[in-house]
Each structure stands twice: as structure tokens, then as C-alpha cells.
Amino acid sequence: MKRIIYALILPLVVISGLLYANREIKDEASKKSISKPLSAAERKAAMKKWEATPDGIKYKKWEASAEGKKVYAGEAKIRKHIRAFTNMDAVVTSLSLPPGSRLGFGVMVRISGDDYILSFGPEKYDKNFLNVNNEFQQLHSLKVNDKISIRSHNVSHAPKYLYPIIVGDYVERDGKLIYKRAPRKGGC
């Protein structure tokens, strides 16, 4: 009987020791990864260094090109609405994003005569990987030429896309809410 008890306790002790040691290793790694923020001079030097790389040169060329200027002009048109988080009236122009897009689920919209990508992020799947989460269910009912009102906290750009990218935080159709981004958990 004592042998059976020792046989059961010994693996428990070994596993507990391994788990405790693994926790200490993770604690040390997290303490080392915390670094102080860069000063303005360090950020400027890092930016100059990046601008000298092939990607930096390519980005600067894109900014100076007609496509880059068009994207920046589109961002400037809606910046006031983004800062104030006010409604922007839009018309859905396409139910799919440009080919090769990696923005997740989204649609193309036209606001004040300019085209924008309205991105909502990746679709989440249930545990059985067969059912799509209902978060975007009402957005899937949108049709081309639907008039919607959008609110967003963020607009961005990327050289890969010919349009500014609006992150969809709040969408209404016919005065009814069809999407509202859930607030982040555990953050600001």
C-alpha cells in the first residue's frame, strides 16, 4: 500500500516542481522585457534609420505619389468627424474589400464623394469552428447602395491600399444600430 501511495505522490511532486520552475522563468522574462520609452531624439534617430531602409524609401515614394496624396486628402476630409466621434453619412459601394486585403471583414463606402475602406477586423469563430460569431451578423445584411451612418475613433492608411482605412466602431442603418464595437477588456 505504501508503494502505491509513493508511486502516486512522486509524479505529483515532480510535476509541481516543473510548473513552479516554469513560472519563475516566465517572471524573469517579463521583468527583462520592460523597457523605458524612447526619448524624442531617439525616436527621431530610429525614424531616420528606418527611412534609409528599402521599406522606408518605398514608403516615402508612396507618400509623394499621386495615390499617397489622394489617401492623405481623404483622411483630412474626415479627420474632424474622427476626432469628435460624430456621424459620417456613407453609401456602401462594395461588399468586399480590395483583392489581397488582410483587414478582416469590411466593406467599401463612399463619404462626401471619396471612397474608403470600412474595416471591422477579423471574424471570430465559435469553439467548433463551424459557426461564425454573431458579432457581424447584421453587417452581413448590408447591400450595395445602402445608406449608413458611421462613427469611428481611427482612420489610417497603408501603401498597399489606394483608400484610407476607417475602423468601424459604430454603424447605423435607417436610424437603427446594426453594429457597435465591444470595448476592450483589461485596457484603457
Backbone as JSON Lines, residues from 0, in Angstrom:
{"i":0,"aa":"M","n":[0.81,-1.19,0.0],"ca":[0.0,0.0,0.0],"c":[0.86,1.26,0.0]}
{"i":1,"aa":"K","n":[1.95,1.23,0.81],"ca":[2.83,2.39,0.86],"c":[3.46,2.65,-0.51]}
{"i":2,"aa":"R","n":[3.79,1.58,-1.24],"ca":[4.39,1.73,-2.56],"c":[3.43,2.44,-3.52]}
{"i":3,"aa":"I","n":[2.18,2.13,-3.45],"ca":[1.19,2.77,-4.33],"c":[1.07,4.25,-4.0]}
{"i":4,"aa":"I","n":[1.03,4.58,-2.72],"ca":[0.94,5.98,-2.3],"c":[2.18,6.75,-2.75]}
{"i":5,"aa":"Y","n":[3.37,6.16,-2.55],"ca":[4.61,6.8,-3.01],"c":[4.62,6.94,-4.52]}
{"i":6,"aa":"A","n":[4.09,5.94,-5.21],"ca":[4.04,5.98,-6.68],"c":[3.12,7.1,-7.16]}
{"i":7,"aa":"L","n":[2.08,7.4,-6.41],"ca":[1.17,8.48,-6.8],"c":[1.7,9.85,-6.4]}
{"i":8,"aa":"I","n":[2.36,9.94,-5.26],"ca":[2.85,11.23,-4.77],"c":[4.09,11.69,-5.53]}
{"i":9,"aa":"L","n":[4.97,10.78,-5.9],"ca":[6.22,11.14,-6.58],"c":[5.97,11.91,-7.88]}
{"i":10,"aa":"P","n":[5.11,11.44,-8.81],"ca":[4.85,12.23,-10.03],"c":[4.23,13.59,-9.72]}
{"i":11,"aa":"L","n":[3.38,13.65,-8.7],"ca":[2.77,14.91,-8.31],"c":[3.82,15.92,-7.86]}
{"i":12,"aa":"V","n":[4.8,15.48,-7.1],"ca":[5.88,16.35,-6.64],"c":[6.73,16.81,-7.82]}
{"i":13,"aa":"V","n":[7.04,15.9,-8.73],"ca":[7.87,16.25,-9.89],"c":[7.16,17.26,-10.77]}
{"i":14,"aa":"I","n":[5.89,17.05,-11.04],"ca":[5.13,17.97,-11.9],"c":[5.01,19.33,-11.24]}
{"i":15,"aa":"S","n":[4.74,19.36,-9.93],"ca":[4.64,20.64,-9.21],"c":[5.95,21.41,-9.29]}
{"i":16,"aa":"G","n":[7.07,20.71,-9.14],"ca":[8.38,21.37,-9.24],"c":[8.62,21.95,-10.61]}
{"i":17,"aa":"L","n":[8.24,21.21,-11.65],"ca":[8.42,21.71,-13.01],"c":[7.54,22.94,-13.28]}
{"i":18,"aa":"L","n":[6.31,22.9,-12.81],"ca":[5.43,24.04,-13.01],"c":[5.95,25.28,-12.27]}
{"i":19,"aa":"Y","n":[6.44,25.09,-11.06],"ca":[6.98,26.2,-10.29],"c":[8.21,26.79,-10.96]}
{"i":20,"aa":"A","n":[9.08,25.95,-11.48],"ca":[10.29,26.42,-12.17],"c":[9.91,27.17,-13.43]}
{"i":21,"aa":"N","n":[8.92,26.69,-14.17],"ca":[8.48,27.34,-15.4],"c":[7.91,28.73,-15.09]}
{"i":22,"aa":"R","n":[7.19,28.87,-13.97],"ca":[6.63,30.16,-13.59],"c":[7.74,31.16,-13.28]}
{"i":23,"aa":"E","n":[8.78,30.73,-12.63],"ca":[9.9,31.62,-12.32],"c":[10.6,32.09,-13.58]}
{"i":24,"aa":"I","n":[10.74,31.21,-14.55],"ca":[11.38,31.59,-15.82],"c":[10.54,32.65,-16.53]}
{"i":25,"aa":"K","n":[9.22,32.49,-16.54],"ca":[8.34,33.47,-17.18],"c":[8.41,34.81,-16.46]}
{"i":26,"aa":"D","n":[8.46,34.79,-15.12],"ca":[8.56,36.04,-14.36],"c":[9.85,36.78,-14.7]}
{"i":27,"aa":"E","n":[10.96,36.06,-14.82],"ca":[12.24,36.7,-15.15],"c":[12.19,37.31,-16.55]}
{"i":28,"aa":"A","n":[11.58,36.58,-17.5],"ca":[11.49,37.08,-18.87],"c":[10.64,38.33,-18.94]}
{"i":29,"aa":"S","n":[9.53,38.37,-18.2],"ca":[8.66,39.55,-18.25],"c":[9.34,40.75,-17.6]}
{"i":30,"aa":"K","n":[10.15,40.54,-16.56],"ca":[10.85,41.66,-15.94],"c":[11.91,42.23,-16.87]}
{"i":31,"aa":"K","n":[12.55,41.38,-17.66],"ca":[13.59,41.84,-18.58],"c":[13.0,42.59,-19.76]}
{"i":32,"aa":"S","n":[11.77,42.23,-20.19],"ca":[11.19,42.82,-21.4],"c":[10.69,44.25,-21.18]}
{"i":33,"aa":"I","n":[10.51,44.67,-19.94],"ca":[10.04,46.02,-19.67],"c":[11.19,47.0,-19.91]}
{"i":34,"aa":"S","n":[10.94,47.93,-20.82],"ca":[11.97,48.93,-21.13],"c":[11.35,50.31,-21.07]}
{"i":35,"aa":"K","n":[12.2,51.3,-20.86],"ca":[11.69,52.66,-20.78],"c":[11.4,53.17,-22.19]}
{"i":36,"aa":"P","n":[10.44,54.08,-22.31],"ca":[10.1,54.63,-23.62],"c":[11.27,55.44,-24.19]}
{"i":37,"aa":"L","n":[11.31,55.48,-25.52],"ca":[12.37,56.23,-26.19],"c":[12.14,57.73,-26.05]}
{"i":38,"aa":"S","n":[13.22,58.47,-25.98],"ca":[13.12,59.93,-25.94],"c":[12.82,60.43,-27.36]}
{"i":39,"aa":"A","n":[12.51,61.68,-27.48],"ca":[12.19,62.27,-28.78],"c":[13.38,62.16,-29.73]}
{"i":40,"aa":"A","n":[14.58,62.4,-29.22],"ca":[15.78,62.31,-30.06],"c":[16.02,60.88,-30.52]}
{"i":41,"aa":"E","n":[15.78,59.91,-29.63],"ca":[15.96,58.5,-30.0],"c":[14.94,58.07,-31.04]}
{"i":42,"aa":"R","n":[13.69,58.53,-30.87],"ca":[12.65,58.2,-31.86],"c":[12.99,58.79,-33.21]}
{"i":43,"aa":"K","n":[13.48,60.04,-33.22],"ca":[13.83,60.71,-34.47],"c":[14.98,59.97,-35.15]}
{"i":44,"aa":"A","n":[15.98,59.54,-34.38],"ca":[17.11,58.8,-34.94],"c":[16.64,57.45,-35.49]}
{"i":45,"aa":"A","n":[15.74,56.78,-34.77],"ca":[15.21,55.5,-35.25],"c":[14.42,55.69,-36.54]}
{"i":46,"aa":"M","n":[13.66,56.78,-36.62],"ca":[12.88,57.07,-37.83],"c":[13.8,57.34,-39.02]}
{"i":47,"aa":"K","n":[14.86,58.11,-38.81],"ca":[15.83,58.38,-39.88],"c":[16.47,57.08,-40.36]}
{"i":48,"aa":"K","n":[16.79,56.22,-39.42],"ca":[17.41,54.94,-39.76],"c":[16.44,54.09,-40.59]}
{"i":49,"aa":"W","n":[15.15,54.07,-40.18],"ca":[14.16,53.29,-40.92],"c":[13.94,53.88,-42.32]}
{"i":50,"aa":"E","n":[13.92,55.21,-42.43],"ca":[13.71,55.85,-43.74],"c":[14.81,55.51,-44.72]}
{"i":51,"aa":"A","n":[15.99,55.13,-44.24],"ca":[17.09,54.76,-45.12],"c":[16.97,53.31,-45.61]}
{"i":52,"aa":"T","n":[16.08,52.5,-45.0],"ca":[15.91,51.11,-45.43],"c":[15.09,51.08,-46.71]}
{"i":53,"aa":"P","n":[15.12,49.96,-47.44],"ca":[14.31,49.86,-48.66],"c":[12.81,50.09,-48.41]}
{"i":54,"aa":"D","n":[12.28,49.58,-47.3],"ca":[10.87,49.8,-46.99],"c":[10.58,51.27,-46.72]}
{"i":55,"aa":"G","n":[11.49,51.94,-46.03],"ca":[11.32,53.36,-45.74],"c":[11.36,54.2,-47.0]}
{"i":56,"aa":"I","n":[12.25,53.88,-47.89],"ca":[12.36,54.6,-49.17],"c":[11.09,54.4,-49.99]}
{"i":57,"aa":"K","n":[10.62,53.14,-50.02],"ca":[9.4,52.83,-50.76],"c":[8.2,53.59,-50.18]}
{"i":58,"aa":"Y","n":[8.11,53.69,-48.85],"ca":[7.02,54.4,-48.2],"c":[7.08,55.89,-48.52]}
{"i":59,"aa":"K","n":[8.26,56.48,-48.47],"ca":[8.41,57.9,-48.78],"c":[8.0,58.2,-50.23]}
{"i":60,"aa":"K","n":[8.35,57.3,-51.15],"ca":[7.93,57.47,-52.55],"c":[6.42,57.42,-52.67]}
{"i":61,"aa":"W","n":[5.8,56.48,-51.91],"ca":[4.34,56.36,-51.95],"c":[3.7,57.64,-51.41]}
{"i":62,"aa":"E","n":[4.22,58.19,-50.32],"ca":[3.67,59.41,-49.75],"c":[3.7,60.57,-50.76]}
{"i":63,"aa":"A","n":[4.77,60.64,-51.56],"ca":[4.93,61.73,-52.52],"c":[4.15,61.48,-53.81]}
{"i":64,"aa":"S","n":[3.69,60.24,-54.03],"ca":[2.99,59.91,-55.28],"c":[1.56,60.46,-55.25]}
{"i":65,"aa":"A","n":[0.9,60.42,-56.4],"ca":[-0.48,60.89,-56.52],"c":[-1.41,60.03,-55.66]}
{"i":66,"aa":"E","n":[-1.17,58.72,-55.61],"ca":[-2.01,57.83,-54.8],"c":[-1.9,58.17,-53.32]}
{"i":67,"aa":"G","n":[-0.68,58.39,-52.85],"ca":[-0.46,58.73,-51.44],"c":[-1.11,60.05,-51.08]}
{"i":68,"aa":"K","n":[-0.97,61.05,-51.95],"ca":[-1.57,62.35,-51.69],"c":[-3.1,62.26,-51.66]}
{"i":69,"aa":"K","n":[-3.67,61.4,-52.52],"ca":[-5.12,61.21,-52.55],"c":[-5.6,60.58,-51.25]}
{"i":70,"aa":"V","n":[-4.86,59.6,-50.74],"ca":[-5.22,58.94,-49.49],"c":[-5.15,59.94,-48.34]}
{"i":71,"aa":"Y","n":[-4.09,60.73,-48.27],"ca":[-3.96,61.73,-47.21],"c":[-5.06,62.79,-47.29]}
{"i":72,"aa":"A","n":[-5.45,63.17,-48.51],"ca":[-6.52,64.15,-48.67],"c":[-7.85,63.57,-48.18]}
{"i":73,"aa":"G","n":[-8.09,62.29,-48.46],"ca":[-9.3,61.63,-47.97],"c":[-9.34,61.56,-46.45]}
{"i":74,"aa":"E","n":[-8.18,61.29,-45.84],"ca":[-8.1,61.26,-44.37],"c":[-8.4,62.65,-43.8]}
{"i":75,"aa":"A","n":[-7.86,63.68,-44.43],"ca":[-8.04,65.04,-43.94],"c":[-9.51,65.46,-43.97]}
{"i":76,"aa":"K","n":[-10.26,64.97,-44.99],"ca":[-11.67,65.33,-45.12],"c":[-12.5,64.85,-43.94]}
{"i":77,"aa":"I","n":[-12.16,63.71,-43.38],"ca":[-12.99,63.16,-42.3],"c":[-12.35,63.28,-40.92]}
{"i":78,"aa":"R","n":[-11.18,63.86,-40.84],"ca":[-10.45,63.95,-39.57],"c":[-11.29,64.64,-38.48]}
{"i":79,"aa":"K","n":[-12.05,65.68,-38.85],"ca":[-12.87,66.41,-37.88],"c":[-13.92,65.47,-37.26]}
{"i":80,"aa":"H","n":[-14.54,64.62,-38.08],"ca":[-15.53,63.66,-37.58],"c":[-14.89,62.58,-36.7]}
{"i":81,"aa":"I","n":[-13.68,62.18,-37.06],"ca":[-12.98,61.15,-36.3],"c":[-12.64,61.69,-34.91]}
{"i":82,"aa":"R","n":[-12.09,62.89,-34.84],"ca":[-11.72,63.47,-33.55],"c":[-12.92,63.67,-32.64]}
{"i":83,"aa":"A","n":[-14.03,64.1,-33.22],"ca":[-15.22,64.4,-32.43],"c":[-16.12,63.17,-32.25]}
{"i":84,"aa":"F","n":[-15.82,62.08,-32.92],"ca":[-16.61,60.85,-32.89],"c":[-18.06,61.15,-33.24]}
{"i":85,"aa":"T","n":[-18.26,61.86,-34.37],"ca":[-19.6,62.22,-34.84],"c":[-19.96,61.38,-36.06]}
{"i":86,"aa":"N","n":[-21.24,61.4,-36.4],"ca":[-21.74,60.59,-37.52],"c":[-21.2,61.08,-38.86]}
{"i":87,"aa":"M","n":[-20.85,60.13,-39.71],"ca":[-20.5,60.4,-41.1],"c":[-21.48,59.61,-41.95]}
{"i":88,"aa":"D","n":[-22.18,60.29,-42.85],"ca":[-23.12,59.62,-43.74],"c":[-22.34,58.99,-44.88]}
{"i":89,"aa":"A","n":[-22.63,57.7,-45.14],"ca":[-21.9,56.95,-46.15],"c":[-22.86,56.11,-46.97]}
{"i":90,"aa":"V","n":[-22.39,55.71,-48.15],"ca":[-23.13,54.81,-49.02],"c":[-22.22,53.61,-49.29]}
{"i":91,"aa":"V","n":[-22.76,52.41,-49.12],"ca":[-21.99,51.19,-49.37],"c":[-21.79,51.05,-50.88]}
{"i":92,"aa":"T","n":[-20.54,50.94,-51.32],"ca":[-20.25,50.8,-52.75],"c":[-19.83,49.4,-53.13]}
{"i":93,"aa":"S","n":[-19.32,48.62,-52.19],"ca":[-18.91,47.26,-52.47],"c":[-18.96,46.45,-51.17]}
{"i":94,"aa":"L","n":[-19.36,45.18,-51.28],"ca":[-19.46,44.33,-50.11],"c":[-18.18,43.54,-49.84]}
{"i":95,"aa":"S","n":[-17.16,43.8,-50.66],"ca":[-15.88,43.12,-50.45],"c":[-14.76,44.15,-50.46]}
{"i":96,"aa":"L","n":[-13.67,43.78,-49.84],"ca":[-12.5,44.66,-49.79],"c":[-11.64,44.42,-51.02]}
{"i":97,"aa":"P","n":[-10.68,45.3,-51.29],"ca":[-9.81,45.11,-52.46],"c":[-9.1,43.75,-52.42]}
{"i":98,"aa":"P","n":[-8.79,43.17,-53.58],"ca":[-8.12,41.87,-53.63],"c":[-6.8,41.9,-52.85]}
{"i":99,"aa":"G","n":[-6.52,40.82,-52.13],"ca":[-5.28,40.72,-51.37],"c":[-5.34,41.41,-50.02]}
{"i":100,"aa":"S","n":[-6.5,41.9,-49.65],"ca":[-6.65,42.62,-48.39],"c":[-6.53,41.67,-47.21]}
{"i":101,"aa":"R","n":[-5.89,42.16,-46.14],"ca":[-5.75,41.37,-44.91],"c":[-6.32,42.12,-43.72]}
{"i":102,"aa":"L","n":[-7.42,42.81,-43.94],"ca":[-8.02,43.63,-42.89],"c":[-9.17,42.92,-42.18]}
{"i":103,"aa":"G","n":[-9.49,41.71,-42.55],"ca":[-10.62,41.01,-41.96],"c":[-11.9,41.36,-42.71]}
{"i":104,"aa":"F","n":[-13.0,41.39,-41.97],"ca":[-14.29,41.71,-42.57],"c":[-14.41,43.22,-42.75]}
{"i":105,"aa":"G","n":[-14.95,43.62,-43.9],"ca":[-15.14,45.03,-44.17],"c":[-15.9,45.25,-45.45]}
{"i":106,"aa":"V","n":[-16.25,46.51,-45.71],"ca":[-16.94,46.9,-46.93],"c":[-16.31,48.18,-47.44]}
{"i":107,"aa":"M","n":[-16.59,48.51,-48.68],"ca":[-16.16,49.78,-49.27],"c":[-17.33,50.76,-49.16]}
{"i":108,"aa":"V","n":[-17.03,52.0,-48.76],"ca":[-18.06,53.02,-48.62],"c":[-17.6,54.32,-49.3]}
{"i":109,"aa":"R","n":[-18.58,55.16,-49.62],"ca":[-18.28,56.48,-50.18],"c":[-18.83,57.52,-49.22]}
{"i":110,"aa":"I","n":[-17.94,58.43,-48.81],"ca":[-18.3,59.53,-47.92],"c":[-17.91,60.82,-48.61]}
{"i":111,"aa":"S","n":[-18.86,61.69,-48.83],"ca":[-18.61,63.0,-49.46],"c":[-17.82,62.87,-50.77]}
{"i":112,"aa":"G","n":[-18.15,61.88,-51.57],"ca":[-17.53,61.72,-52.88],"c":[-16.21,60.97,-52.9]}
{"i":113,"aa":"D","n":[-15.68,60.58,-51.76],"ca":[-14.42,59.82,-51.71],"c":[-14.69,58.4,-51.21]}
{"i":114,"aa":"D","n":[-13.92,57.45,-51.73],"ca":[-14.05,56.05,-51.34],"c":[-13.15,55.75,-50.15]}
{"i":115,"aa":"Y","n":[-13.66,54.89,-49.26],"ca":[-12.94,54.49,-48.06],"c":[-13.13,52.99,-47.83]}
{"i":116,"aa":"I","n":[-12.17,52.38,-47.16],"ca":[-12.33,51.01,-46.69],"c":[-12.88,51.11,-45.27]}
{"i":117,"aa":"L","n":[-14.01,50.46,-45.01],"ca":[-14.59,50.41,-43.67],"c":[-14.3,49.01,-43.12]}
{"i":118,"aa":"S","n":[-13.35,48.93,-42.22],"ca":[-12.87,47.66,-41.7],"c":[-13.38,47.41,-40.29]}
{"i":119,"aa":"F","n":[-13.78,46.15,-40.03],"ca":[-14.28,45.79,-38.71],"c":[-13.37,44.8,-37.99]}
{"i":120,"aa":"G","n":[-12.38,44.26,-38.67],"ca":[-11.46,43.31,-38.05],"c":[-11.8,41.88,-38.42]}
{"i":121,"aa":"P","n":[-11.02,40.94,-37.9],"ca":[-11.23,39.53,-38.25],"c":[-12.51,38.98,-37.63]}
{"i":122,"aa":"E","n":[-13.15,38.08,-38.36],"ca":[-14.33,37.41,-37.82],"c":[-13.88,36.32,-36.86]}
{"i":123,"aa":"K","n":[-14.58,36.22,-35.75],"ca":[-14.25,35.22,-34.74],"c":[-15.17,34.02,-34.93]}
{"i":124,"aa":"Y","n":[-14.62,32.85,-34.71],"ca":[-15.39,31.63,-34.86],"c":[-15.66,30.99,-33.5]}
{"i":125,"aa":"D","n":[-16.77,30.26,-33.42],"ca":[-17.1,29.54,-32.19],"c":[-16.11,28.42,-31.96]}
{"i":126,"aa":"K","n":[-16.24,27.75,-30.82],"ca":[-15.31,26.69,-30.45],"c":[-15.3,25.53,-31.43]}
{"i":127,"aa":"N","n":[-16.42,25.27,-32.09],"ca":[-16.45,24.14,-33.03],"c":[-16.0,24.54,-34.43]}
{"i":128,"aa":"F","n":[-15.57,25.78,-34.63],"ca":[-15.01,26.3,-35.88],"c":[-15.98,26.26,-37.05]}
{"i":129,"aa":"L","n":[-17.22,25.95,-36.82],"ca":[-18.18,25.9,-37.92],"c":[-19.11,27.11,-37.93]}
{"i":130,"aa":"N","n":[-19.38,27.67,-36.79],"ca":[-20.31,28.79,-36.69],"c":[-19.56,30.1,-36.57]}
{"i":131,"aa":"V","n":[-19.95,31.05,-37.4],"ca":[-19.36,32.38,-37.31],"c":[-20.03,33.11,-36.15]}
{"i":132,"aa":"N","n":[-19.26,33.84,-35.39],"ca":[-19.78,34.61,-34.27],"c":[-20.8,35.62,-34.8]}
{"i":133,"aa":"N","n":[-21.85,35.9,-34.05],"ca":[-22.93,36.77,-34.49],"c":[-22.57,38.25,-34.43]}
{"i":134,"aa":"E","n":[-21.33,38.59,-34.08],"ca":[-20.93,39.98,-33.94],"c":[-21.18,40.78,-35.23]}
{"i":135,"aa":"F","n":[-20.92,40.17,-36.39],"ca":[-21.07,40.87,-37.67],"c":[-22.34,40.43,-38.42]}
{"i":136,"aa":"Q","n":[-23.24,39.73,-37.77],"ca":[-24.41,39.17,-38.45],"c":[-25.22,40.24,-39.17]}
{"i":137,"aa":"Q","n":[-25.52,41.35,-38.49],"ca":[-26.32,42.39,-39.14],"c":[-25.53,43.13,-40.22]}
{"i":138,"aa":"L","n":[-24.22,43.18,-40.09],"ca":[-23.41,43.82,-41.13],"c":[-23.43,43.0,-42.42]}
{"i":139,"aa":"H","n":[-23.58,41.69,-42.29],"ca":[-23.65,40.84,-43.48],"c":[-24.94,41.1,-44.27]}
{"i":140,"aa":"S","n":[-25.92,41.75,-43.66],"ca":[-27.17,42.05,-44.36],"c":[-27.07,43.32,-45.2]}
{"i":141,"aa":"L","n":[-25.95,44.04,-45.12],"ca":[-25.79,45.26,-45.92],"c":[-25.81,44.93,-47.41]}
{"i":142,"aa":"K","n":[-26.31,45.87,-48.19],"ca":[-26.35,45.72,-49.64],"c":[-25.7,46.94,-50.27]}
{"i":143,"aa":"V","n":[-25.29,46.8,-51.51],"ca":[-24.72,47.93,-52.24],"c":[-25.79,49.02,-52.33]}
{"i":144,"aa":"N","n":[-25.37,50.26,-52.18],"ca":[-26.2,51.47,-52.19],"c":[-26.99,51.69,-50.91]}
{"i":145,"aa":"D","n":[-26.78,50.88,-49.87],"ca":[-27.39,51.15,-48.57],"c":[-26.77,52.41,-47.99]}
{"i":146,"aa":"K","n":[-27.61,53.25,-47.38],"ca":[-27.11,54.45,-46.72],"c":[-26.94,54.14,-45.24]}
{"i":147,"aa":"I","n":[-25.74,54.42,-44.74],"ca":[-25.43,54.12,-43.34],"c":[-24.78,55.34,-42.7]}
{"i":148,"aa":"S","n":[-24.81,55.36,-41.38],"ca":[-24.08,56.38,-40.61],"c":[-22.99,55.66,-39.85]}
{"i":149,"aa":"I","n":[-21.78,56.23,-39.89],"ca":[-20.61,55.6,-39.29],"c":[-20.02,56.54,-38.25]}
{"i":150,"aa":"R","n":[-19.54,55.96,-37.16],"ca":[-18.71,56.69,-36.21],"c":[-17.44,55.87,-36.02]}
{"i":151,"aa":"S","n":[-16.33,56.57,-35.91],"ca":[-15.06,55.88,-35.76],"c":[-14.12,56.72,-34.92]}
{"i":152,"aa":"H","n":[-13.2,56.02,-34.26],"ca":[-12.15,56.7,-33.5],"c":[-10.84,56.73,-34.27]}
{"i":153,"aa":"N","n":[-10.77,56.03,-35.41],"ca":[-9.48,55.88,-36.07],"c":[-9.61,55.8,-37.59]}
{"i":154,"aa":"V","n":[-8.72,56.49,-38.27],"ca":[-8.56,56.36,-39.71],"c":[-7.06,56.19,-39.95]}
{"i":155,"aa":"S","n":[-6.72,55.28,-40.86],"ca":[-5.3,55.01,-41.12],"c":[-5.09,54.82,-42.61]}
{"i":156,"aa":"H","n":[-3.87,54.49,-42.97],"ca":[-3.52,54.28,-44.37],"c":[-2.39,53.26,-44.45]}
{"i":157,"aa":"A","n":[-2.23,52.71,-45.63],"ca":[-1.12,51.8,-45.9],"c":[-0.83,51.87,-47.39]}
{"i":158,"aa":"P","n":[0.45,51.82,-47.77],"ca":[0.79,51.91,-49.18],"c":[0.16,50.81,-50.03]}
{"i":159,"aa":"K","n":[-0.21,49.71,-49.39],"ca":[-0.82,48.59,-50.12],"c":[-2.21,48.93,-50.65]}
{"i":160,"aa":"Y","n":[-2.9,49.86,-49.99],"ca":[-4.28,50.19,-50.33],"c":[-4.38,51.58,-50.94]}
{"i":161,"aa":"L","n":[-5.29,51.73,-51.9],"ca":[-5.48,53.01,-52.57],"c":[-6.5,53.89,-51.86]}
{"i":162,"aa":"Y","n":[-6.99,53.43,-50.7],"ca":[-8.03,54.16,-49.99],"c":[-7.66,54.28,-48.51]}
{"i":163,"aa":"P","n":[-8.13,55.34,-47.84],"ca":[-7.96,55.4,-46.39],"c":[-8.77,54.28,-45.73]}
{"i":164,"aa":"I","n":[-8.33,53.84,-44.56],"ca":[-8.96,52.74,-43.86],"c":[-9.62,53.29,-42.6]}
{"i":165,"aa":"I","n":[-10.94,53.18,-42.54],"ca":[-11.7,53.61,-41.37],"c":[-12.0,52.37,-40.53]}
{"i":166,"aa":"V","n":[-11.71,52.45,-39.25],"ca":[-12.05,51.35,-38.34],"c":[-13.48,51.58,-37.88]}
{"i":167,"aa":"G","n":[-14.37,50.65,-38.2],"ca":[-15.78,50.8,-37.85],"c":[-16.03,50.55,-36.38]}
{"i":168,"aa":"D","n":[-16.45,51.58,-35.66],"ca":[-16.77,51.43,-34.24],"c":[-18.29,51.42,-34.0]}
{"i":169,"aa":"Y","n":[-19.03,52.09,-34.87],"ca":[-20.46,52.25,-34.67],"c":[-21.1,52.45,-36.04]}
{"i":170,"aa":"V","n":[-22.13,51.63,-36.37],"ca":[-22.8,51.73,-37.67],"c":[-24.3,51.69,-37.46]}
{"i":171,"aa":"E","n":[-25.0,52.63,-38.1],"ca":[-26.46,52.68,-38.1],"c":[-26.96,52.6,-39.53]}
{"i":172,"aa":"R","n":[-28.12,51.94,-39.7],"ca":[-28.81,51.95,-41.0],"c":[-30.27,52.27,-40.71]}
{"i":173,"aa":"D","n":[-30.81,53.25,-41.4],"ca":[-32.19,53.71,-41.2],"c":[-32.45,54.07,-39.74]}
{"i":174,"aa":"G","n":[-31.48,54.68,-39.08],"ca":[-31.65,55.11,-37.7],"c":[-31.59,53.98,-36.68]}
{"i":175,"aa":"K","n":[-31.28,52.75,-37.12],"ca":[-31.2,51.61,-36.2],"c":[-29.76,51.13,-36.11]}
{"i":176,"aa":"L","n":[-29.33,50.89,-34.91],"ca":[-27.97,50.4,-34.66],"c":[-27.82,48.98,-35.23]}
{"i":177,"aa":"I","n":[-26.8,48.79,-36.09],"ca":[-26.54,47.43,-36.59],"c":[-25.18,46.91,-36.15]}
{"i":178,"aa":"Y","n":[-24.32,47.79,-35.64],"ca":[-23.03,47.32,-35.12],"c":[-22.46,48.34,-34.15]}
{"i":179,"aa":"K","n":[-21.94,47.83,-33.05],"ca":[-21.22,48.66,-32.09],"c":[-20.06,47.82,-31.57]}
{"i":180,"aa":"R","n":[-18.85,48.34,-31.72],"ca":[-17.67,47.6,-31.28],"c":[-17.69,47.46,-29.76]}
{"i":181,"aa":"A","n":[-17.43,46.25,-29.31],"ca":[-17.37,46.0,-27.87],"c":[-16.12,46.64,-27.3]}
{"i":182,"aa":"P","n":[-16.2,47.22,-26.12],"ca":[-15.0,47.83,-25.53],"c":[-13.96,46.77,-25.2]}
{"i":183,"aa":"R","n":[-12.7,47.17,-25.22],"ca":[-11.62,46.26,-24.89],"c":[-11.7,45.83,-23.44]}
{"i":184,"aa":"K","n":[-11.28,44.62,-23.2],"ca":[-11.26,44.12,-21.83],"c":[-9.86,44.27,-21.26]}
{"i":185,"aa":"G","n":[-9.78,44.76,-20.06],"ca":[-8.5,44.87,-19.37],"c":[-7.61,45.97,-19.89]}
{"i":186,"aa":"G","n":[-8.14,46.95,-20.55],"ca":[-7.31,48.03,-21.06],"c":[-8.0,49.37,-20.9]}
{"i":187,"aa":"C","n":[-7.41,50.36,-21.49],"ca":[-7.97,51.71,-21.4],"c":[-9.1,51.87,-22.37]}
